[in-house]
Amino acid sequence: MRGNEKGSPYFHTVIILVRRITAACALSAALTACAATPQPVRPAPSPTTTAPSAPPTLAPGPGGLTPVFKNGSRTHGRTVALTFDADMTADQGARAAAGEHFDNPGLIAALRALKVPATVFMTGRWAEQYPEQARSLGRDPLFEVANHSYSHYAFTGDCYGLPTVPGDRMRADVERAYAAFRRAGVPDARPYFRFPGGCYDRRALKALTPVGVTAVQWDVVSGDAFATDAEAVTRQVLEGVRPGSVVVMHCTRSAAPTTERVVRAVVPELRERGFRFVKVSELIGS
């Protein structure tokens, strides 16, 4: 057949088809080889390390004075902060050595059993007397440790008969307490300060400005100090609590022997009323 000769149109058509098929096969092989070639694995981005946020504090007051916090928001939910003062004055070492108990392990055990977060305002002298308990509180996420001065001496001239800290020693007294906490193994004491007896004036607020603390007062007085009637203290707390309240209590057996019983009665009742227990830091930050 003459159509098979090289010069015929049929011959040229066949040649074109063969070339197209060859090119298509070459492209297919190249794509297959590319798909089979391992692609470089890009390392996953390193997780961003975020520094722990600083505890919330209030801005300085007028004239740069130490700010004072009394209670949280009344409209941001039914929250309440139970706070406990771990009181021991600088001159009570002999009484502790003679057997007086300025601690209250039963109260702390009750708070843990009830899963109640709380803020403990601790004196430096108390931390020195009970370093294991101070360290345990400071490392338990249920609690936060705050400053109640080193000596538990008053920062004003007339405060429940307490000895007085001289004005030029107020800052040093607070800083000494923080140093005592660190020695006891408290890793992260909060920048909150409670004046002994709750007594302060403009001079005291000015003296503590360089420390950078927020002074924390309260709006509910439990009345547990030196009380012997647990039911009366319980009623006083339950009648006083409102959303955002800060309740002041004590964790010293010798000076507040009813507090554990009060807590065991108050906590379930307030929960029944819809209250949620928080630390002071949460109230300040809300």
C-alpha positions as CSV (number, residue, x, y, z in Angstrom):
1,M,0.0,0.0,0.0
2,R,1.3,3.3,-1.0
3,G,-0.1,4.9,2.2
4,N,2.7,3.4,4.2
5,E,5.4,5.1,2.2
6,K,7.4,7.9,4.0
7,G,6.1,10.7,1.8
8,S,2.5,9.9,2.2
9,P,0.1,11.9,4.4
10,Y,-0.7,8.8,6.4
11,F,2.9,8.4,7.4
12,H,3.2,11.9,8.7
13,T,0.0,11.6,10.7
14,V,1.4,8.5,12.5
15,I,4.7,10.2,13.2
16,I,2.8,13.2,14.9
17,L,0.7,10.8,17.0
18,V,3.8,8.9,18.2
19,R,5.5,12.1,19.2
20,R,2.5,13.3,21.2
21,I,2.1,9.9,23.0
22,T,5.9,9.9,23.8
23,A,5.7,13.5,25.2
24,A,2.6,12.6,27.3
25,C,4.3,9.5,28.8
26,A,7.4,11.5,29.6
27,L,5.3,14.2,31.4
28,S,3.4,11.5,33.3
29,A,6.6,9.8,34.4
30,A,8.0,13.1,35.6
31,L,4.9,13.9,37.7
32,T,5.0,10.4,39.2
33,A,8.6,10.8,40.1
34,C,8.0,14.2,41.6
35,A,5.1,12.9,43.7
36,A,7.3,10.0,44.9
37,T,10.2,12.3,45.9
38,P,10.1,13.0,49.6
39,Q,9.4,16.6,50.3
40,P,11.4,18.4,53.0
41,V,9.5,18.5,56.3
42,R,9.2,21.9,57.8
43,P,9.6,22.0,61.5
44,A,6.5,23.0,63.4
45,P,6.7,26.5,64.9
46,S,8.0,26.5,68.4
47,P,5.3,27.1,71.0
48,T,5.3,30.6,72.3
49,T,6.4,30.7,75.9
50,T,4.1,33.0,77.8
51,A,5.3,34.4,81.1
52,P,2.9,34.0,84.0
53,S,0.7,37.1,84.4
54,A,1.3,39.3,87.3
55,P,-1.4,39.3,90.1
56,P,-3.9,42.0,89.6
57,T,-3.5,45.1,91.7
58,L,-5.3,48.5,91.9
59,A,-3.8,51.7,90.4
60,P,-2.3,54.0,93.0
61,G,-4.8,56.3,94.7
62,P,-4.8,60.1,94.7
63,G,-1.3,61.6,95.1
64,G,0.2,58.2,94.3
65,L,-0.9,56.7,97.6
66,T,-1.2,52.9,98.2
67,P,-4.7,51.9,96.9
68,V,-7.2,50.4,99.2
69,F,-9.5,47.5,98.2
70,K,-12.6,46.8,100.3
71,N,-14.9,44.6,98.2
72,G,-15.4,43.4,94.7
73,S,-18.1,44.2,92.2
74,R,-21.7,43.8,93.4
75,T,-22.9,43.1,89.8
76,H,-20.4,40.5,88.4
77,G,-21.9,37.4,89.9
78,R,-22.4,36.0,93.4
79,T,-18.7,35.7,94.5
80,V,-17.3,36.0,98.0
81,A,-13.7,35.9,99.3
82,L,-13.0,34.3,102.7
83,T,-9.8,35.8,104.1
84,F,-7.9,34.6,107.1
85,D,-5.4,36.5,109.2
86,A,-2.5,34.4,110.5
87,D,-1.6,36.7,113.4
88,M,1.5,36.5,115.5
89,T,3.3,39.6,116.8
90,A,7.0,39.9,117.0
91,D,7.1,39.5,120.8
92,Q,4.9,36.4,121.1
93,G,7.7,33.8,120.6
94,A,7.8,33.0,124.3
95,R,4.1,32.3,124.4
96,A,4.4,30.0,121.3
97,A,7.3,28.2,123.0
98,A,5.2,27.7,126.1
99,G,2.5,25.9,124.0
100,E,0.1,28.6,122.8
101,H,-1.1,27.8,119.3
102,F,-1.1,30.6,116.8
103,D,-1.8,28.2,113.9
104,N,-5.0,26.3,113.1
105,P,-4.3,23.1,111.0
106,G,-7.9,22.0,111.5
107,L,-9.3,25.1,109.8
108,I,-6.9,24.6,106.8
109,A,-7.9,21.0,106.6
110,A,-11.6,22.0,106.6
111,L,-11.0,24.5,103.7
112,R,-9.2,21.8,101.7
113,A,-11.9,19.2,102.4
114,L,-14.6,21.7,101.3
115,K,-12.5,22.8,98.4
116,V,-12.8,26.5,99.3
117,P,-10.2,28.8,97.8
118,A,-9.0,31.5,100.3
119,T,-6.5,34.2,100.9
120,V,-4.3,34.0,104.0
121,F,-2.8,37.3,105.3
122,M,0.2,36.1,107.1
123,T,2.7,37.9,109.3
124,G,6.4,37.3,108.8
125,R,6.7,36.2,112.4
126,W,4.0,33.5,111.9
127,A,5.9,32.2,108.9
128,E,9.0,31.9,111.0
129,Q,7.2,30.1,113.7
130,Y,5.4,27.7,111.3
131,P,7.5,27.5,108.2
132,E,6.2,24.1,107.1
133,Q,2.6,25.3,107.2
134,A,3.5,28.5,105.5
135,R,5.2,26.6,102.7
136,S,2.3,24.2,102.4
137,L,-0.2,27.1,102.0
138,G,2.1,28.9,99.6
139,R,2.4,25.9,97.3
140,D,-1.2,24.8,97.4
141,P,-3.1,26.3,94.4
142,L,-6.3,26.5,96.6
143,F,-4.7,29.3,98.6
144,E,-2.8,32.5,98.1
145,V,-0.5,34.0,100.7
146,A,-0.6,37.8,101.3
147,N,1.3,40.1,103.6
148,H,0.0,41.1,107.1
149,S,3.3,42.8,108.1
150,Y,6.2,41.2,109.8
151,S,5.5,42.2,113.4
152,H,1.7,42.7,113.6
153,Y,2.4,46.1,115.1
154,A,0.0,48.9,114.3
155,F,0.6,51.4,111.5
156,T,-1.3,54.1,113.4
157,G,-0.9,55.5,116.8
158,D,-4.1,54.0,118.4
159,C,-5.1,50.5,117.1
160,Y,-6.5,48.1,119.7
161,G,-3.6,48.6,122.0
162,L,-1.1,47.1,119.6
163,P,2.5,48.4,119.7
164,T,3.2,50.9,116.9
165,V,5.6,50.7,113.9
166,P,7.5,54.0,113.5
167,G,6.7,55.8,110.3
168,D,10.2,55.4,108.9
169,R,10.1,51.6,109.5
170,M,6.7,50.8,108.0
171,R,8.1,49.9,104.5
172,A,10.9,47.8,106.1
173,D,8.4,45.9,108.2
174,V,6.4,44.9,105.1
175,E,9.5,43.9,103.1
176,R,10.8,41.9,106.1
177,A,7.6,39.9,106.0
178,Y,8.1,39.1,102.3
179,A,11.7,38.0,103.1
180,A,10.4,35.7,105.8
181,F,7.9,34.1,103.4
182,R,10.7,33.4,100.9
183,R,12.9,31.8,103.6
184,A,9.9,29.6,104.6
185,G,9.5,28.4,101.0
186,V,6.5,30.4,99.9
187,P,7.2,30.8,96.2
188,D,4.9,33.6,95.2
189,A,3.4,35.7,97.9
190,R,0.8,38.1,96.5
191,P,1.3,41.9,96.4
192,Y,-1.6,42.5,98.8
193,F,-1.2,43.9,102.3
194,R,-3.6,44.0,105.2
195,F,-2.9,46.5,108.0
196,P,-2.8,44.9,111.4
197,G,-6.1,45.7,113.0
198,G,-7.2,47.2,109.7
199,C,-5.8,50.5,111.0
200,Y,-4.2,52.9,108.5
201,D,-4.0,56.6,107.7
202,R,-2.6,58.8,104.9
203,R,0.9,58.6,106.4
204,A,0.8,54.7,106.3
205,L,-0.5,54.6,102.8
206,K,2.3,57.0,101.6
207,A,5.0,54.9,103.4
208,L,4.0,51.8,101.6
209,T,3.7,53.3,98.1
210,P,7.2,52.2,97.1
211,V,6.4,48.6,98.0
212,G,3.7,48.4,95.2
213,V,1.1,46.6,97.2
214,T,-2.7,47.0,97.3
215,A,-4.1,47.4,100.8
216,V,-6.9,44.9,101.4
217,Q,-9.7,45.7,103.9
218,W,-13.1,43.9,104.1
219,D,-16.8,44.6,104.2
220,V,-17.8,41.7,106.4
221,V,-16.5,41.4,110.0
222,S,-17.0,37.8,111.1
223,G,-16.4,38.6,114.8
224,D,-14.5,35.4,115.2
225,A,-11.7,37.0,117.2
226,F,-11.9,35.8,120.8
227,A,-15.4,34.5,120.1
228,T,-16.7,31.4,121.9
229,D,-20.2,31.2,120.2
230,A,-19.7,29.7,116.8
231,E,-23.4,30.1,115.9
232,A,-23.3,33.8,116.6
233,V,-20.3,34.2,114.4
234,T,-22.0,32.1,111.6
235,R,-25.1,34.3,111.7
236,Q,-23.0,37.5,111.5
237,V,-21.2,36.2,108.4
238,L,-24.3,35.0,106.7
239,E,-26.2,38.2,107.4
240,G,-23.3,40.4,106.1
241,V,-22.3,38.6,102.9
242,R,-23.3,40.3,99.6
243,P,-21.9,39.7,96.0
244,G,-18.3,40.7,96.0
245,S,-17.8,40.6,99.7
246,V,-14.5,40.2,101.5
247,V,-14.9,38.4,104.9
248,V,-12.2,38.8,107.5
249,M,-11.6,35.8,109.8
250,H,-8.6,34.4,111.6
251,C,-6.6,31.2,111.6
252,T,-5.1,31.3,115.1
253,R,-6.5,28.7,117.5
254,S,-5.7,30.6,120.6
255,A,-7.4,33.8,119.5
256,A,-10.2,32.4,117.3
257,P,-11.2,29.0,118.5
258,T,-14.5,28.8,116.7
259,T,-13.4,29.6,113.2
260,E,-13.3,26.0,111.9
261,R,-16.8,25.3,113.0
262,V,-18.0,28.6,111.5
263,V,-16.5,27.7,108.1
264,R,-18.0,24.3,108.1
265,A,-21.4,25.9,108.7
266,V,-21.1,29.0,106.4
267,V,-19.7,27.3,103.3
268,P,-22.5,25.0,102.5
269,E,-25.1,27.6,103.3
270,L,-23.6,30.2,101.0
271,R,-23.2,27.7,98.3
272,E,-26.9,26.8,98.7
273,R,-27.6,30.5,98.1
274,G,-25.6,30.5,94.9
275,F,-22.3,32.0,96.0
276,R,-19.0,31.0,94.6
277,F,-15.9,31.2,96.7
278,V,-12.9,33.0,95.2
279,K,-9.5,34.4,96.2
280,V,-9.0,38.1,96.7
281,S,-7.0,38.3,93.5
282,E,-10.0,37.2,91.5
283,L,-12.2,39.9,93.1
284,I,-9.5,42.6,92.3
285,G,-9.1,41.4,88.8
286,S,-12.9,41.2,88.0
